[in-house]
Amino acid sequence: SSLLSVVLTPKLSTGVLERLEIVKLSSSRVMFVISVRGGLVKTIVLKVELDVRRSALDEVVTLLNERLVGLSLDEIRETFRERVADLSDVTGIVQLTLSESDQLFSEGSDAGRVLYGNTQGLLAQPEFREPQDLRTLIEMIEDKDTVVSVIEDKHLEELTGIGRASISIGSEIGVEPSIANYSIVTAQYKLGQNVGTIGVIGPTRMEYGRVVSLVEGMARVLTDAGTE
């Protein structure tokens, strides 16, 4: 294929917590495993001051799950202190979770949500044989934060809905420098309650009917898989 495939994974922070696990790795390190409805998982390794007994750690994790499961990660981050204020904790895990709540329950860089496929296929197209045109394309691909902004803002603006394609051609994409040589076709998908985006970037001469069908079909496949 001559098209660059793009997958934008759902925002983790808007997802609903399904389960929190804390795994003891050593006397000084634990791993937080944050599972969100729809199958998304985030893991972070943190240092601990005390060598926590496994049984005590399990008790704390049980209490945290009782108070946090069913809330979005955004809600947890914003209200964690109030929700655990009355907990007695000799392990230090509650305080650690509180002090690291921004890291644990936030999104991190949007760039980490962008996945590409078939980069070489797109770069080989005649539209990008001139050094300046090729440089422009590579700069856009490497600026993943801008890619996220373009894709998500387009769907918010058009309210296309899950599985419906959005097409941006040339200057409609709205990023600098000039991107008049290519187009973006995207569609949103859902994993549980979490929304992501799949699409392609290619020359403006792409076969839009075929590409729209492929993108919408893949969005439906991903959405169906997320509901099983």
C-alpha positions, 0 to 999 in steps of 0.5 A: 500500500502507498498509504501510511497507517495511523493508530491513535490509542484511546486516552487512558485518563478518561477511562474507568478503573477496572482494577488496581494491582500493586506487585512487589518486585523487591524490597525497594520497588513495587509495580503499579498495574492500572487496568481500565475498562476496555482492556487498556493497561498502564504499568509504572515501577516506583521506589518504596521506603519500607520493605512491605509485607505481601499480606499488608500490601494486599490489604491496602490494595483491596481497600484502594480498589473498594474506593477507586474502582468505577471512577475515571482516572481523571476523577481519581487523580483529582479526588484521591486525597479526600477518598483515602483521608481516613485510611490507616496505612503502615505500609506507606503505599497510600502516601506513595500513591498520593504523592505519585497520583499525577504520574499514575493516573494521568495521560503522559505524553500524547506522542506515546499514543501514536502508532504508525505502519508502512512509513516506507510505502508513503515516503516512496510516493512521487509527491515526496521525491523533492527533498523539501517535500520529503522533509516536510512530511517527515517533520509532520510524522515525527511531530506526534503531538501535532498529529494527535491534535489534528486528528482529535480536533477534526473529529470534535469539530465535525462530530462524525461519531464512532466508525464514520470517516473524516477526510482532510485534504491538503491545507484543510489539515491546518498544520504548518509548514505547507501540507498541500500534497497529502490527505488524512482519512480517519475514523474513531473506534471504541474500546469499552468507553474509551475512544481512539482513532484509526486512519491513513495519510497519503497523497491527495490523489488517493482513491477516497472511496476505497480508503474510506471503506477500509478505514471505517471497516477497521474502526468497526472491527476494533469497536466490535473487538472492544465490546466482546 
